[in-house]
Amino acid sequence: MFEQIIIIGVNKIGVIKMFNEEVKRTSRGFRFYEFKDRNGCECTIQKSSIATEHAIWLGIESAEPKILHSDATRLGIEHDKTSGWIDYQIPNEVMLTTRMHLTQEQAKNLGKMLLHFAESGELPIISGII
């Protein structure tokens, strides 16, 4: 099933698409879109299954914890790097929250701030936008 394509903008080459064209659904039938942020991290925006109000999930799909070489060495973590960031393994029993759970009101206020940034390149003065 295909629905609307979300277009972020157009340049001289053509359309710049940020979200997947195919509407995807969770195993319970809730719609979501996938995209990558500036750093190439996999992200999603998804309709929440909460029954008491309309909400969405927004954020990166999974955390990719890293530790600086110097800190890893100081903490006795074995690695083969000589500098920079090193992948940091977290036990499976540990949960990391990577996505925001936003109500419609929160999404509306965040949307105003994002739109202001998209148009000006700056964050708004809160009292003037929300």
Backbone as a chain_set.jsonl record, in Angstrom:
{"seq": "MFEQIIIIGVNKIGVIKMFNEEVKRTSRGFRFYEFKDRNGCECTIQKSSIATEHAIWLGIESAEPKILHSDATRLGIEHDKTSGWIDYQIPNEVMLTTRMHLTQEQAKNLGKMLLHFAESGELPIISGII", "coords": {"N": [[0.844, -1.175, 0.0], [0.602, 2.182, -0.864], [0.888, 5.513, 0.179], [0.755, 9.016, 0.636], [3.689, 10.752, -0.448], [6.154, 12.205, 1.448], [7.608, 15.258, 1.075], [10.496, 17.059, 1.588], [11.89, 19.209, 0.432], [13.018, 20.979, -2.544], [15.673, 20.932, -4.863], [18.186, 22.065, -7.243], [18.785, 19.741, -8.573], [16.635, 18.072, -8.168], [13.91, 16.529, -6.429], [14.188, 16.418, -2.917], [14.012, 13.854, -0.798], [13.065, 12.933, 2.444], [11.784, 11.033, 3.973], [10.77, 7.56, 3.893], [9.116, 6.299, 0.971], [7.205, 4.346, 0.944], [4.443, 3.578, 2.906], [4.772, 2.304, 6.029], [3.824, -0.161, 8.433], [3.373, -1.026, 11.856], [3.448, -4.219, 13.581], [1.017, -4.198, 14.787], [-0.468, -2.556, 13.23], [-0.04, 0.22, 13.223], [0.886, 3.237, 11.685], [4.094, 4.187, 10.358], [7.055, 6.082, 9.533], [10.292, 5.962, 8.102], [13.526, 7.463, 8.371], [16.732, 9.088, 7.902], [18.929, 10.863, 10.028], [21.037, 13.833, 10.081], [23.502, 12.74, 10.72], [23.348, 10.231, 9.709], [22.001, 8.369, 11.22], [19.532, 5.901, 11.782], [16.144, 6.717, 11.945], [12.762, 7.088, 13.193], [9.322, 8.047, 12.818], [6.386, 7.49, 14.41], [3.014, 6.51, 14.788], [1.531, 6.337, 17.928], [0.457, 3.609, 20.019], [-1.003, 4.107, 22.235], [-4.003, 4.211, 24.033], [-5.453, 6.2, 25.292], [-5.043, 8.798, 24.381], [-4.084, 10.764, 21.47], [-0.876, 10.242, 20.177], [2.634, 10.276, 19.319], [5.643, 8.475, 18.495], [8.975, 9.514, 18.278], [12.215, 9.65, 17.041], [15.629, 8.342, 17.227], [16.256, 5.008, 16.125], [17.853, 3.092, 17.507], [20.186, 3.147, 20.181], [23.635, 3.878, 19.89], [25.965, 3.337, 21.723], [29.034, 4.852, 22.681], [32.458, 5.206, 23.696], [35.146, 7.262, 24.702], [38.474, 6.633, 23.598], [40.546, 7.137, 25.509], [39.111, 7.099, 27.921], [38.076, 4.494, 27.873], [40.456, 3.03, 28.039], [41.383, 3.896, 30.55], [39.365, 2.803, 32.16], [39.829, 0.15, 31.868], [38.797, -1.256, 29.715], [39.001, -3.524, 27.143], [40.374, -2.978, 23.905], [41.17, -2.28, 20.44], [41.897, 0.136, 19.429], [43.607, 3.267, 18.844], [42.937, 5.854, 19.26], [40.172, 8.224, 19.469], [36.598, 7.49, 19.213], [35.069, 4.576, 20.597], [33.115, 1.691, 20.102], [30.777, 0.87, 22.587], [29.862, -1.753, 24.474], [26.772, -2.657, 25.779], [25.06, -4.435, 28.293], [22.499, -6.829, 27.402], [20.396, -6.761, 29.161], [20.011, -4.159, 29.839], [18.098, -1.29, 29.184], [17.833, 1.304, 26.834], [16.39, 4.403, 26.361], [15.419, 5.812, 23.394], [13.648, 7.25, 21.933], [11.257, 9.909, 21.741], [8.09, 10.231, 23.324], [5.443, 11.766, 22.281], [2.695, 13.926, 22.946], [-0.196, 15.294, 21.194], [-0.257, 18.051, 21.728], [2.358, 18.541, 22.625], [3.727, 17.829, 20.276], [2.739, 19.788, 18.578], [3.824, 22.147, 19.699], [6.576, 21.565, 19.523], [6.708, 21.34, 16.758], [6.267, 24.026, 15.984], [8.625, 25.189, 16.901], [10.499, 23.78, 15.363], [9.737, 24.523, 12.766], [10.247, 27.275, 12.875], [13.042, 27.176, 13.148], [13.65, 25.887, 10.714], [13.006, 27.86, 8.894], [14.542, 30.077, 9.688], [17.022, 29.269, 10.651], [17.694, 29.504, 13.236], [16.973, 29.015, 16.764], [13.802, 29.692, 18.242], [12.763, 32.492, 20.312], [11.306, 31.508, 23.145], [8.984, 32.698, 24.392], [7.944, 34.097, 22.285], [6.972, 32.284, 20.458], [5.678, 30.015, 21.428]], "CA": [[0.0, 0.0, 0.0], [1.342, 3.434, -0.908], [0.137, 6.72, 0.482], [1.421, 10.255, 0.269], [5.135, 10.9, -0.294], [6.465, 13.428, 2.175], [8.724, 15.938, 0.422], [11.089, 18.072, 2.441], [12.253, 20.383, -0.353], [13.448, 20.747, -3.917], [16.887, 21.648, -5.225], [18.401, 22.127, -8.692], [18.845, 18.383, -9.105], [15.303, 17.477, -8.104], [13.249, 16.434, -5.126], [14.928, 15.869, -1.783], [13.083, 13.115, 0.044], [13.632, 12.595, 3.735], [11.096, 9.869, 4.515], [10.504, 6.47, 2.961], [7.911, 6.509, 0.178], [6.22, 3.328, 1.288], [3.908, 3.655, 4.254], [4.993, 1.054, 6.745], [2.965, -0.321, 9.605], [3.854, -1.938, 12.888], [2.705, -5.488, 13.596], [-0.339, -3.904, 15.274], [-1.148, -1.73, 12.246], [0.187, 1.646, 13.383], [1.717, 3.77, 10.605], [5.351, 4.848, 10.685], [7.962, 6.446, 8.459], [11.71, 5.87, 8.446], [14.406, 8.444, 7.749], [18.042, 9.203, 8.531], [19.262, 12.23, 10.421], [22.239, 14.391, 9.461], [24.635, 11.852, 10.995], [23.097, 8.92, 9.121], [21.333, 7.471, 12.169], [18.18, 5.481, 11.417], [15.132, 7.332, 12.794], [11.377, 6.844, 12.81], [8.2, 8.742, 13.423], [5.389, 6.432, 14.44], [1.783, 6.715, 15.554], [1.564, 5.564, 19.168], [-0.679, 2.717, 20.259], [-1.672, 4.483, 23.481], [-5.445, 4.287, 23.777], [-6.083, 7.301, 26.012], [-4.882, 10.061, 23.66], [-3.262, 10.663, 20.269], [0.53, 10.509, 20.461], [3.593, 9.697, 18.374], [7.012, 8.183, 18.888], [9.879, 10.206, 17.365], [13.609, 9.623, 17.45], [16.488, 7.342, 16.621], [15.804, 3.631, 16.32], [18.599, 2.422, 18.56], [21.371, 3.856, 20.65], [24.926, 3.313, 19.512], [26.849, 3.897, 22.749], [30.47, 4.92, 22.389], [33.285, 5.727, 24.781], [36.434, 7.748, 24.209], [39.618, 5.727, 23.758], [41.238, 7.394, 26.777], [38.262, 6.626, 29.025], [38.04, 3.03, 27.795], [41.739, 2.56, 28.558], [41.393, 4.184, 31.996], [38.426, 1.902, 32.817], [40.252, -1.226, 31.669], [38.028, -1.893, 28.641], [39.901, -3.967, 26.078], [40.059, -2.475, 22.568], [42.337, -2.252, 19.557], [42.001, 1.486, 18.867], [44.648, 4.119, 19.42], [42.348, 7.155, 19.57], [38.796, 8.409, 19.006], [35.462, 6.837, 19.859], [35.042, 3.114, 20.531], [31.805, 1.124, 20.427], [30.685, 0.453, 23.986], [28.854, -2.812, 24.592], [25.892, -2.572, 26.938], [24.389, -5.723, 28.478], [21.139, -6.936, 26.856], [19.418, -6.49, 30.221], [19.902, -2.703, 29.995], [17.28, -0.636, 28.164], [18.115, 2.71, 26.582], [15.283, 5.086, 25.706], [15.972, 6.596, 22.29], [12.606, 7.992, 21.219], [10.327, 10.726, 22.517], [6.673, 9.886, 23.217], [4.87, 13.113, 22.282], [1.261, 14.152, 22.774], [-0.479, 16.249, 20.111], [0.134, 19.392, 22.171], [3.815, 18.6, 22.591], [4.128, 17.819, 18.867], [2.403, 21.104, 18.025], [4.816, 23.114, 20.18], [7.848, 21.21, 18.903], [6.574, 21.698, 15.346], [6.466, 25.474, 15.861], [10.053, 25.464, 17.065], [11.203, 23.235, 14.202], [9.422, 25.361, 11.617], [11.005, 28.514, 13.043], [14.431, 26.852, 12.815], [13.731, 25.582, 9.28], [12.901, 29.112, 8.139], [15.523, 31.096, 10.072], [18.304, 28.705, 11.055], [17.878, 29.804, 14.662], [15.896, 28.614, 17.668], [12.981, 30.844, 18.58], [12.623, 32.931, 21.699], [10.144, 30.72, 23.531], [7.792, 33.5, 24.651], [7.411, 34.615, 21.033], [6.568, 31.235, 19.529], [4.794, 29.019, 22.071]], "C": [[0.889, 1.238, 0.0], [0.4, 4.573, -0.583], [0.986, 7.9, 0.06], [2.927, 10.186, 0.485], [5.369, 12.22, 0.417], [7.711, 14.036, 1.553], [9.217, 17.046, 1.347], [11.428, 19.332, 1.652], [12.682, 19.989, -1.746], [14.734, 21.532, -4.15], [17.037, 21.629, -6.739], [18.406, 20.749, -9.336], [17.457, 17.745, -9.125], [14.784, 17.445, -6.684], [14.192, 15.834, -4.088], [13.907, 15.17, -0.897], [13.777, 12.747, 1.345], [13.039, 11.3, 4.268], [10.925, 8.806, 3.438], [9.194, 6.729, 2.224], [6.808, 5.534, 0.563], [5.753, 3.535, 2.726], [4.117, 2.295, 4.893], [4.083, 1.03, 7.958], [3.611, -1.284, 10.585], [3.051, -3.229, 12.816], [1.277, -5.305, 14.085], [-1.076, -2.913, 14.374], [-0.954, -0.233, 12.369], [1.217, 2.126, 12.357], [3.019, 4.364, 11.144], [6.15, 5.134, 9.42], [9.387, 6.331, 8.984], [12.471, 6.981, 7.727], [15.747, 8.413, 8.465], [18.287, 10.654, 8.888], [20.562, 12.662, 9.748], [23.455, 13.484, 9.622], [24.446, 10.45, 10.432], [22.446, 7.921, 10.055], [19.918, 7.167, 11.692], [17.188, 6.047, 12.434], [13.746, 6.923, 12.322], [10.465, 7.871, 13.459], [7.035, 7.775, 13.286], [4.189, 6.842, 15.268], [1.842, 5.795, 16.767], [0.319, 4.699, 19.309], [-1.43, 3.068, 21.542], [-3.152, 4.755, 23.207], [-6.113, 5.524, 24.384], [-5.961, 8.66, 25.337], [-4.053, 9.813, 22.404], [-1.83, 11.048, 20.628], [1.384, 9.865, 19.367], [4.881, 9.355, 19.106], [7.911, 8.842, 17.849], [11.3, 10.109, 17.89], [14.414, 8.565, 16.734], [16.013, 5.948, 17.005], [16.55, 2.935, 17.447], [19.828, 3.238, 18.928], [22.611, 3.129, 20.158], [25.957, 3.876, 20.49], [28.317, 3.799, 22.364], [31.175, 5.498, 23.61], [34.606, 6.19, 24.173], [37.542, 6.752, 24.529], [40.272, 5.898, 25.123], [40.43, 6.911, 27.973], [38.183, 5.107, 29.045], [39.322, 2.444, 28.386], [41.794, 2.728, 30.072], [40.501, 3.219, 32.763], [38.771, 0.431, 32.608], [39.452, -1.979, 30.616], [38.984, -2.241, 27.509], [39.413, -3.455, 24.723], [41.333, -2.455, 21.738], [42.533, -0.891, 18.894], [43.129, 2.259, 19.534], [44.142, 5.51, 19.759], [40.882, 7.153, 19.132], [37.761, 7.654, 19.827], [35.475, 5.338, 19.592], [33.627, 2.659, 20.859], [31.836, 0.586, 21.85], [29.537, -0.533, 24.127], [28.084, -2.671, 25.902], [25.194, -3.921, 27.078], [22.957, -5.7, 27.924], [20.069, -6.606, 27.888], [19.184, -4.995, 30.441], [19.08, -2.129, 28.852], [17.694, 0.829, 28.053], [16.921, 3.313, 25.854], [15.856, 6.004, 24.636], [14.92, 7.431, 21.574], [11.718, 8.752, 22.197], [8.915, 10.206, 22.296], [5.915, 11.193, 23.392], [3.357, 13.11, 22.13], [1.056, 15.108, 21.603], [-0.026, 17.647, 20.496], [1.653, 19.551, 22.149], [4.324, 18.64, 21.154], [3.856, 19.174, 18.219], [3.445, 22.143, 18.442], [6.197, 22.83, 19.594], [7.84, 21.581, 17.424], [6.786, 23.179, 15.101], [7.951, 25.819, 15.956], [10.845, 24.97, 15.856], [10.954, 24.082, 12.958], [10.188, 26.687, 11.685], [12.466, 28.282, 12.669], [14.595, 26.612, 11.316], [13.73, 26.864, 8.449], [14.026, 30.09, 8.435], [16.91, 30.555, 10.377], [18.625, 28.941, 12.52], [16.727, 29.229, 15.478], [15.096, 29.853, 18.049], [13.15, 31.256, 20.041], [11.294, 32.335, 22.142], [8.895, 31.58, 23.704], [7.169, 34.014, 23.35], [6.856, 33.555, 20.099], [5.576, 30.263, 20.151], [3.901, 29.696, 23.073]], "O": [[1.83, 1.325, 0.789], [-0.75, 4.588, -1.023], [1.854, 7.764, -0.803], [3.392, 9.629, 1.48], [4.825, 13.247, 0.012], [8.759, 13.393, 1.509], [8.432, 17.865, 1.823], [11.261, 20.433, 2.175], [12.708, 18.808, -2.09], [14.867, 22.665, -3.688], [16.117, 21.221, -7.447], [18.068, 20.606, -10.511], [17.151, 16.956, -10.019], [15.185, 18.25, -5.844], [14.9, 14.864, -4.358], [13.039, 15.818, -0.313], [14.926, 12.306, 1.349], [13.731, 10.543, 4.949], [10.932, 9.1, 2.243], [8.267, 7.311, 2.787], [5.623, 5.865, 0.511], [6.565, 3.652, 3.644], [3.692, 1.269, 4.363], [3.634, 2.069, 8.441], [4.301, -2.227, 10.197], [2.078, -3.315, 12.066], [0.42, -6.152, 13.833], [-2.178, -2.476, 14.704], [-1.638, 0.527, 11.684], [2.271, 1.516, 12.179], [3.054, 4.957, 12.222], [5.946, 4.509, 8.38], [9.65, 6.573, 10.162], [12.11, 7.386, 6.622], [15.882, 7.783, 9.514], [17.906, 11.562, 8.15], [21.117, 11.925, 8.933], [24.335, 13.461, 8.762], [25.285, 9.575, 10.649], [22.346, 6.741, 9.721], [19.195, 8.061, 11.252], [17.367, 5.88, 13.641], [13.575, 6.467, 11.192], [10.784, 8.47, 14.487], [6.732, 7.3, 12.192], [4.334, 7.451, 16.328], [2.165, 4.614, 16.644], [-0.742, 5.028, 18.777], [-2.395, 2.391, 21.896], [-3.496, 5.452, 22.252], [-7.239, 5.853, 24.011], [-6.696, 9.585, 25.682], [-3.396, 8.779, 22.283], [-1.598, 12.054, 21.298], [0.913, 9.026, 18.6], [5.167, 9.875, 20.184], [7.638, 8.741, 16.652], [11.566, 10.445, 19.044], [13.955, 7.964, 15.762], [15.442, 5.743, 18.076], [15.931, 2.253, 18.264], [20.422, 3.922, 18.094], [22.618, 1.904, 20.028], [26.726, 4.773, 20.145], [28.772, 2.803, 21.802], [30.573, 6.183, 24.437], [35.117, 5.575, 23.237], [37.547, 6.118, 25.583], [40.524, 4.914, 25.818], [40.991, 6.376, 28.93], [38.218, 4.497, 30.114], [39.275, 1.475, 29.143], [42.202, 1.815, 30.791], [40.825, 2.845, 33.891], [38.074, -0.445, 33.122], [39.428, -3.21, 30.621], [39.685, -1.378, 26.981], [38.219, -3.486, 24.422], [42.435, -2.597, 22.268], [43.257, -0.781, 17.905], [43.549, 1.939, 20.646], [44.817, 6.267, 20.457], [40.411, 6.203, 18.505], [38.007, 7.241, 20.96], [35.843, 4.889, 18.506], [33.005, 3.179, 21.785], [32.794, -0.067, 22.263], [28.376, -0.18, 23.921], [28.669, -2.579, 26.981], [24.776, -4.498, 26.074], [22.287, -4.668, 27.973], [18.959, -6.215, 27.529], [18.257, -4.612, 31.155], [19.328, -2.44, 27.687], [17.88, 1.508, 29.063], [16.488, 2.78, 24.832], [16.679, 6.871, 24.929], [15.256, 8.235, 20.704], [11.464, 8.306, 23.316], [8.58, 9.784, 21.19], [5.756, 11.678, 24.512], [2.805, 12.391, 21.298], [2.019, 15.668, 21.079], [0.536, 18.36, 19.665], [2.169, 20.576, 21.704], [5.245, 19.395, 20.842], [4.649, 19.65, 17.407], [3.895, 22.933, 17.612], [6.909, 23.757, 19.21], [8.836, 22.075, 16.896], [7.419, 23.557, 14.115], [8.463, 26.635, 15.189], [11.752, 25.653, 15.38], [11.878, 24.328, 12.181], [10.713, 27.161, 10.677], [13.063, 29.091, 11.959], [15.563, 27.075, 10.714], [14.388, 26.932, 7.411], [14.434, 30.85, 7.557], [17.881, 31.312, 10.362], [19.716, 28.61, 12.984], [15.641, 28.986, 14.952], [15.655, 30.944, 18.165], [13.61, 30.481, 20.88], [10.256, 32.642, 21.555], [7.835, 31.211, 23.199], [5.98, 34.333, 23.324], [6.318, 33.892, 19.045], [4.712, 29.738, 19.449], [3.087, 29.036, 23.719]]}, "num_chains": 1, "name": "protein.A"}
